[in-house]
Amino acid sequence: MKQILSLLALSAILILPSCGGAVSQKEGENEVISAIMNRRSIRKYQDKAVPRELLEKVAECGIHAPNAVNAQRWEVRIVDSPAFIDGVTQVFLEEAPEAAARNSFFKNVFRNAPAIICVAGAEGRFTDIDCGLMGENMMLAAYSLGLGTCCLGGPVDLLVNNPKARPFYDALQFSEGYTLRYILAIGYPDEAPEAKARDKSKIQFIEY
Ligand SMILES: Cc1cc2nc3c(=O)[nH]c(=O)nc-3n(C[C@H](O)[C@H](O)[C@H](O)COP(=O)(O)O)c2cc1C
């Protein structure tokens, strides 16, 4: 009996930190904080497909983000088809042929990623917030899986407003009333950029 109790106590010690938080870790340092601090926008990717299970896991982490009254007024579309990615890129290059020449590693308009996750939201006061929270969940989940991401606003306008890109947008099959908010480029990183500075003076304690 004594042995069983000691075993139970030992397993509680081993299990508790992973359930309840970073009990044994230095205060202010844990894997979540490390992921937040070390994630970077990636704009150069390896020529390596991302397994669909991982893309799905990332999207699933997205829809587990907090959202207003759990209305889930978002839709997510994952695309890893070269025909789609290269097709939209072709439309982009017709408008801006110099873009490829400017960038020696240019592969496509989605910051060279082999896959994209497109997020649309319905009309609503909180939809942008919901979609934004979903995005960071996905980027951190991707980072934890060894994947790089870049949130993209640029290609949204191309997809939504360029008549030649419209068939690609329609292929995403968003429901009536939903509009594309942003696209996440995702893939295995082929660069490790330095952190971009943040202005800490934006944070203030208020002495009241
Ligand atoms: C809403 C939004 C739109 C963005 N659009 C683009 C884009 O079109 N192209 C791009 O290269 N990066 C884009 N970014 C990435 C930002 O440039 C990047 O997050 C910022 O420079 C900070 O760098 P970091 O993500 O490495 O910390 C976008 C980010 C957000 C949140």
The ligand as a Tripos MOL2 file, in Angstrom:
@<TRIPOS>MOLECULE
LIG
   31    33     1     0     0
SMALL
NO_CHARGES

@<TRIPOS>ATOM
      1 C1         -2.9040   42.0040  -40.5360 C.3       1 LIG1
      2 C2         -1.4920   41.7550  -40.9940 C.ar      1 LIG1
      3 C3         -1.1810   41.9020  -42.3360 C.ar      1 LIG1
      4 C4          0.1160   41.6130  -42.7820 C.ar      1 LIG1
      5 N1          0.3730   41.6750  -44.1240 N.ar      1 LIG1
      6 C5          1.5880   41.3380  -44.5790 C.ar      1 LIG1
      7 C6          1.8460   41.2880  -45.9870 C.ar      1 LIG1
      8 O1          0.9650   41.5330  -46.8130 O.2       1 LIG1
      9 N2          3.0950   40.9530  -46.3920 N.ar      1 LIG1
     10 C7          4.0830   40.6320  -45.5000 C.ar      1 LIG1
     11 O2          5.1870   40.3240  -45.9260 O.2       1 LIG1
     12 N3          3.8800   40.6600  -44.1580 N.ar      1 LIG1
     13 C8          2.6540   40.9930  -43.6770 C.ar      1 LIG1
     14 N4          2.4010   40.9870  -42.3220 N.ar      1 LIG1
     15 C9          3.4770   40.6030  -41.3660 C.3       1 LIG1
     16 C10         4.0350   41.8290  -40.6160 C.3       1 LIG1
     17 O3          4.8110   42.5980  -41.5030 O.3       1 LIG1
     18 C11         4.8720   41.3420  -39.4210 C.3       1 LIG1
     19 O4          4.0580   40.6380  -38.5180 O.3       1 LIG1
     20 C12         5.5420   42.5100  -38.6720 C.3       1 LIG1
     21 O5          6.4900   43.1590  -39.4940 O.3       1 LIG1
     22 C13         6.2610   42.0640  -37.3900 C.3       1 LIG1
     23 O6          7.2370   41.0820  -37.6850 O.3       1 LIG1
     24 P1          7.1890   39.6490  -36.9780 P.3       1 LIG1
     25 O7          5.8710   39.0090  -37.3500 O.co2     1 LIG1
     26 O8          8.3550   38.8820  -37.5200 O.co2     1 LIG1
     27 O9          7.2800   39.8630  -35.5030 O.co2     1 LIG1
     28 C14         1.1290   41.2510  -41.8540 C.ar      1 LIG1
     29 C15         0.7950   41.1180  -40.5000 C.ar      1 LIG1
     30 C16        -0.4930   41.3400  -40.0750 C.ar      1 LIG1
     31 C17        -0.8300   41.1350  -38.6150 C.3       1 LIG1
@<TRIPOS>BOND
     1     1     2 1
     2     2     3 ar
     3     2    30 ar
     4     3     4 ar
     5     4     5 ar
     6     4    28 ar
     7     5     6 ar
     8     6     7 ar
     9     6    13 1
    10     7     8 2
    11     7     9 ar
    12     9    10 ar
    13    10    11 2
    14    10    12 ar
    15    12    13 ar
    16    13    14 ar
    17    14    15 1
    18    14    28 ar
    19    15    16 1
    20    16    17 1
    21    16    18 1
    22    18    19 1
    23    18    20 1
    24    20    21 1
    25    20    22 1
    26    22    23 1
    27    23    24 1
    28    24    25 2
    29    24    26 1
    30    24    27 1
    31    28    29 ar
    32    29    30 ar
    33    30    31 1
@<TRIPOS>SUBSTRUCTURE
     1 LIG1         1 GROUP 0 **** ****
